[in-house]
Amino acid sequence: MFLQNAWYVAAWDREVGRTPVARTILNEPVVLYRKADGTPVALEDRCCHRHLPLSKGTIVDDDLRCGYHGLRYDAGGVCVEIPGQSLIPLGARIRSYPVVEKWNWIWIWMGEPARADVGLIPNWWWCGHEDWAFVRPDSLAIAGNYQLINDNVLDVTHLAYVHATSIGTSAITDFPAHVEHGDRFVRLTRLVADRPPPPLYQRAGGFTGNVDRAQIVEHTPPCYTINYAGCTAVGSRLPQARRGRSVDEITRSPSASGSDGGDRKIDLMALSAPTPETETTTNYYFGFVRNFGLDDPAIEKILAVDFVNVFREDLVVLEAQQRMMSLKPGAPQIDIRVDAAPLAARRILAAMMAGERPSPAAALR
């Protein structure tokens, strides 16, 4: 159900301090806190004595004390004190997890600690770059499987229906998408030429006529997705987003930022990192980065409020899907052309998860 050897977002950096914070990640209870020097810590949220969640305890120096009988655990999960006795039993420890603070998120590695490679955290460099603004909304709790979110962000044709009054237009389905994929990525590119801008883009960019738009979605399993949206005056930008070009290439190019030649431009991205809680619940972390209107409160409001409301429109659909899937498990479904990218992502993730499972022969040894 879940890929273990991968990084997942455990929390926004602002959510974790000197008070224990409880999370459920891949069906596992986790408690987060910070040491006195600010270093984040992640432990199994369970006292090894009588299983009270340690998130109900207190922080003492750099350790976590259980709120039931006072057992004290260090940042490595080792019990270092039991009030009333000097002998600490063998096995008095809980699991600790590798954590990294990057891009304003705290990332956690749920698999084998020795395989925790920081280089596998997505390179979302826009989040910390002076030429880009990063809007960081609170996460959304979704009563749905995380792969439904992956499917949703990889299928931009739903914008014409789910988001018809915000960021979608019927023109999306008039232009075919190109899908590429490899062992560890899926990229979908759609170019929409000389069409009216969606309502929110019209407000953000001040466009008075038709625009050219580029939609690029890049997905890396298990759950990292960039949804890039480029919108410009007709004829001024579209060739940059030709097939085969990554979002990184496009946004690093000199003409990708700001405005040149008097043309209005919008370059923005939604960064998605939904973290599975259980098979049917997800904590959806996402943010928006842009290279226009960096000091414009009106633009900030559009992204911090209006675009979050767009994501809430998705929430209604995703939770309705999950309810029906739970009511009708195994019910047949068909695939259509727009499913090419989501299906590719699911196949890649399934292969990665299969690679973590021991072979039948190994299990018998």
N, C-alpha and C positions, 0 to 999 in steps of 0.2 A: 504493500500500500504506500510506503514511504521510502524515499532514498535516504539512507542513514548518513553516508559519507558525503556530506554537503553542508554548506553554510546556510543558515536561516536567520531571518531577522527576529531577534527576541524582544526588542523594544526600541523606541526612540531614545536617544541619549538623555533627553530631558526627563524621561520617566523613571530613571533609576538613580537613586541617591543613597542616603544613609538609613532608609527604611526598607525592609524587605518587600520585594514585589513578586507576586505569584504569576506564573505562566504555565500553560499546558502546551507542549510542543511535541508533535509526533506521538501523541498519546502518553507522553511522559510529563510528570509534574516537575517543574523547575522553579527555583527561587533565585532572584537576582538582587544584588546589592553592590555598593562600592566600598572599597577600602578607604581609609582615611586620606590616602594620596590620590583618590579618584579612580583607581584601577577597578574596572568592573569584574565581578565574580558571578559565576553561575554554578549552583549546586542542585542536586536532587532535592526536591521539596518534601523531605520525609526524614523524621528522626529515626535512627536505627533502633531505638528503644521501644517505643510504642506507636510509632508512625504518625505522630502529630505533624502536620505540615510546618516546616521551619519558617515559612512565610508568616506564621503567627507568633514568631519569636522576636528577639531583639538583637541588634548589632552591638558587640562589645569589642572595642578597638577594631581589629580587622577580622574578627570572628563572628559567628552567628550562634546565638544561644537559643535552645529550644524553650518554648514557653510552658512546657508541661513539668519536666523534672530538671531543667537547667543544663542538660548536656550541651557542651560547647564544641563547635566544629570550626576548624581553620579553613582557609580559602581552598585548600586541596581536598576538603571533605573528610579529614581525619578528626575523630573525636579527641580533643586534647584535655578535656576536663569533665569529670562527673562529680557534682557536689555530694559530699558525704562519704566519698571513697577515693583512695589513692590509686587503686589498680583499675586500669582501663582494659576491658576485655578485648581479646583478639577479634578482629572483624568489626570493631566499633568504628565504622566509617561509612560514608555515603559517596555517591558518584559526584565527581566534579566534571565540568565541561569546559573545553577551550572557548574563549570569547575574545572578540576583537571589536574595537570601536572604530568605525569608519563610515564616512558619508553621513554623519549624524545618527547612524543606527548602531545598535549593539548586535553583532552577529554571533551566533552560537553554532558550534559543531556538535552534532548529536551522535556521530559515529565513533570510529576508532580514533582516539586522541592522537596517535602517532601519524595519522594520515591527514591531520588538519593543516592544510596548505593555504596560507593567507592569499596566495596568488589566485585562488579560485573564487574569491569574492569579486563580483562584477566591477569592472573599471568604470564607474560612473563619475568620472573626473569633473563633470560639469557642476556637481554638488558643492565643490569647494573652490571653484574658479571665480575670480573677480569679475569676469565678463558675463557671468551668468547669475541669475537670481534663483534661489531654491525655496519653494513654498513647501512647508512640511505639515500637512494636516494630520490630525489624530487618525489612528488606524480605525478600520471598520470591522466590527464583529459580524461575521456572515455565517448563517446556518446553512452551509453548503460545502461540498468538497472543493479543495483548492484547485483541482484540475479543471473544474468548471470555470474558474477564474482565468486559468491559462487559456482555455478554449475561447473565452469571451474576448480577451485582449488580442488574440491572434485572428479574430474575425471582425474586421472593421466594417463589413457590410451591415452589421446590426445597427450601426449609427443612424442609418436612414429610417429606422423604425423605432428603436428604443429611445433615441435621442433626437427625434425629429424637430423638437422645439429649441434645441440647444446647440449641439455641435454637428448634427447630421443633416445631410441633404440627400434627396433622391438621386442626385448625379453620381453618387458613389458606385451604384450598381451598373452604371453605363460604361464603366472603364474596367477592363480586366486586371487582375492582380497577377504578379509573377512571384512564384514561390521557389526559394532555394533552401536546401538543408544539407547538413553534413553530419558527422558523428555526434556533435555536441551543440548544434545551433540550428535555428530555423529563421529565415528572413522572408518577409512578405513585402513587396513593393507595389504600390498603386499610384499612378499619376492621373490626376483629374485636371483637365485643361479647360480654361475659358468657361467657367461656370460660376453662378452666384456663390458668395461665401456663406457658410453657416452663420446663424445669428450671433453666436458668441465671438467668432472670429471677426465678424464685421464690426462689432463693438470694440474688440481689442485692437484691431489694426486700422480702424477708420476707413475701410475700403468703401468706395462709392460705386464701383462697378464690378464686373466679373473678375475672377482671380484664377490663378493656376495653383493647384495644391499638390503636395506630395505626401503620401502616407507610407511610412516604413515601420514595420514591426519586427523587432529582433528579439528572439527568445532563446534563453539558455536554460536547460533543465537543471534543477527541478522546477524553478519557479521565478526566474528573473526575466523581466520583459521591459523593453523600451518601446514605447509608442511615440514615434516622431511625427510631428505635423509641421510641414512647411507651407506657408501661404504667402503669395506675392501678387503684385500686379501682373496682368497677363503678359507672357513672353519674357519675363525678366529673370526667372530662376529655375524653371522646371527642368532644364537639361542637367542640372547638378545632381538630381536625384534619379539618375538613370539606373537601370538594373545592375546589380552586382556591387553597388557602392554601399558601404556600411554607414551607419549613422555617425560613427566616429570620424570617418573620412569627410563626410559632408559638413559636419559642424566644426571641424578644424580648418576648413578651407577659408581663405581670407575674406571671401564675399559672404560667408555664412553668418556673420554677426553684424548687428546694427542695421543701418540703412544706407544704401549708396545710390547715387543717381536720382535721389528724390523719391525712390520707390518705397512704398510701405512694405514691410516684411514682418512676418511672424515665424519664428523658429522656436518651437516649444516641444517638450517631451513629458510624457507621463512615465514615471519609473514605478514599476510594480514588483513587489516582493511578497506575495501572500504566503503566510506561514501556516502550515497545517497544524491544527490543534488535535482534532480527531478525524475519523473518516468522514464526518458530516459537518464539521465546523472548522472555520478558518479565521485567523486574525490577519486582515488585509492591510498591509503596510504599503503606502504609495506616496509619491511626491511629484511636484512639477518643477521643471527647470526651464528657464527662458533666457534669451539674450536680447530682449527688447523691453522698454518701459521699466528699467531696473529700479527707478526711484518714483514710479508712478503709483500712488495709492489706489487709483481706480483699476489699474491692471492687476495689482496685488489682490484686490477684492474679487475680481473676476475669477482668479485662479484659486484663491483661498476659500471662496464661498460658492460661486457659481459652478466651477468645475468639480468641486466636491459633491455638489448636488447631482451632477452628471453621473458620478460614481454611485450615488444612492439610487439612481434610476436602474443601474445594473444590478444592484443588490436585490431589488424586487424580483427581477427575472431569475437571478441565480438561486435565490431561496425557493422560488416557486418550482424551478427545475428539480432541486433536491427533494422537495416534498413529494413530487410526483415519482421520482426515481425510488424513493423509499416506499411509496405505496405500491408501485408496480416494478419490483426488482426483476431484472431479466427481460422486461418487455422489449420487443424488437424495435429498432429504430433504423432509419435510412441515413445515408450520407449524401451530401450534395457538393457541388463544386467548391463552395466557400469553405468547406471543411478540410481542404488540402493541408493548410498550415497547421491547424489544431491536431489533425491526425498524425502528421509527421512528428510533432512535438510529443504526442503520446507514445508513439513507437520508440522514439529515442529514449524517453524516460523509462519505458518498460524494459528496454534492453539494459539500461544502466542498473535498474533494480534487480534484474535477473542475474547480472554479474556479481551482485553482492550475496546472492543466495548460494549456499554450498550445493554442489552437484549431488545427485542421489548416491553415487558411488562413494563420495567423500563422507556422506552422512552415515554410511554403513561401516566405515572404518573405525 
